[in-house]
């Protein structure tokens, strides 16, 4: 079985790549406009729109930059690639720069994309040294108390 494929009774089906985009949609008209802007593109096999999450998912062999440019041009809206990841994936979801009030429920910003934010989400070596010096799990810890 190949990587990225699904095998059903000996038949191999390959998954199409997906492009997730953030587009602000207020009403059904916006939703329809965004969906129609991508449906005619060459290589697109499926288009899903989640209006409450402001998310457009395009399935097929398409270039993400071309999809973003086409949606921005045809709708006149601000468009960007989906910047969020599920809450469970991030080690420190409430670190500055990771938590986002505008993110849909269950999502936070991806800290791996921005190296400055990912440094804020980790403890420095000095902090680790001080916290482990008084830890019960450290056999060489201070035992003055």
C-alpha positions in Angstrom: 0.0 0.0 0.0 1.3 3.4 -0.9 1.6 6.3 1.5 -1.4 8.6 1.3 -3.7 6.0 -0.2 -6.7 4.1 0.8 -7.1 0.4 0.0 -10.6 -1.0 -0.3 -10.7 -4.7 -1.3 -7.5 -4.6 -3.3 -8.4 -1.4 -5.1 -6.1 1.5 -4.3 -7.5 5.0 -4.2 -5.3 8.0 -3.7 -6.3 10.9 -1.6 -6.3 14.3 -3.3 -4.4 17.1 -1.6 -6.4 19.7 0.2 -6.0 23.4 0.5 -7.6 25.1 3.5 -8.2 28.9 3.3 -9.6 31.5 5.7 -12.1 33.9 4.2 -14.5 36.1 6.1 -18.1 35.2 5.2 -21.1 36.9 6.7 -24.1 35.6 4.9 -25.3 32.9 2.4 -24.5 35.2 -0.5 -20.8 35.5 0.6 -20.7 31.7 1.0 -22.1 31.2 -2.5 -19.7 33.8 -4.0 -16.7 32.2 -2.4 -17.7 28.7 -3.5 -18.4 29.7 -7.1 -15.1 31.5 -7.3 -13.2 28.2 -7.0 -15.6 25.6 -8.5 -14.5 26.3 -12.1 -10.7 25.9 -11.5 -8.9 23.2 -13.3 -7.9 20.3 -11.0 -10.6 21.0 -8.3 -12.7 18.0 -7.4 -14.5 19.1 -4.3 -15.3 22.4 -2.5 -16.5 22.7 1.1 -17.5 25.9 2.8 -17.9 26.3 6.6 -19.4 29.8 7.1 -19.3 29.8 10.9 -15.6 28.9 10.9 -14.8 31.2 7.9 -13.1 28.3 6.2 -12.9 27.2 2.6 -11.6 23.7 1.8 -10.6 22.9 -1.7 -9.8 19.3 -2.6 -7.9 18.5 -5.8 -4.6 19.0 -7.6 -4.3 22.8 -7.3 -1.6 25.2 -6.4 -2.5 26.8 -3.0 -1.1 30.2 -4.1 -3.3 30.2 -7.2 -6.4 29.3 -5.2 -5.7 32.2 -2.7 -5.2 34.6 -5.5 -8.3 33.6 -7.4 -10.6 33.8 -4.4 -9.1 37.2 -3.5 -9.6 38.5 -7.0 -13.1 37.1 -7.6 -14.6 38.0 -4.3 -12.6 41.1 -3.3 -12.2 39.7 0.3 -9.1 39.3 2.4 -7.9 35.7 2.0 -5.1 33.7 3.7 -4.1 30.1 4.1 -5.7 28.5 7.1 -3.5 29.6 10.1 -5.1 27.4 12.8 -4.4 23.9 14.2 -6.5 21.9 16.6 -6.1 22.8 20.2 -4.7 19.3 21.1 -1.7 19.6 18.8 0.0 22.6 20.5 2.0 22.0 23.7 1.2 25.4 25.2 -2.1 26.7 23.7 -2.4 29.7 26.0 1.2 31.1 25.3 1.3 34.6 23.9 1.0 34.6 20.1 -0.6 31.1 20.0 -4.0 31.8 21.6 -6.2 33.8 19.3 -9.6 35.2 20.3 -10.8 35.2 16.6 -10.0 31.5 16.1 -12.9 29.1 15.8 -13.8 26.9 18.8 -11.2 24.2 19.3 -8.4 25.9 17.3 -5.4 28.0 18.1 -2.7 29.6 15.9 0.0 27.4 14.6 3.2 28.2 16.6 5.5 26.2 14.3 5.0 28.7 11.5 6.4 31.7 13.5 9.8 31.0 15.2 9.4 34.0 17.5 6.1 32.6 18.9 7.5 29.1 19.3 10.3 30.4 21.4 7.8 32.1 23.7 5.9 28.9 24.2 9.0 27.0 25.6 10.6 27.5 28.9 14.2 28.8 28.9 17.1 26.7 30.3 17.4 29.0 33.3 13.8 28.4 34.2 14.1 24.7 33.9 17.3 24.7 36.0 15.6 26.5 38.9 12.4 24.5 38.8 14.2 21.2 38.8 16.6 22.2 41.6 13.7 22.0 44.1 11.9 19.1 42.5 11.1 15.9 44.4 11.9 13.9 41.2 15.5 15.2 41.2 17.8 13.0 43.4 20.3 15.8 43.8 17.7 18.4 44.7 18.0 20.7 47.6 16.9 19.1 50.8 17.1 22.0 53.3 13.4 22.1 53.9 
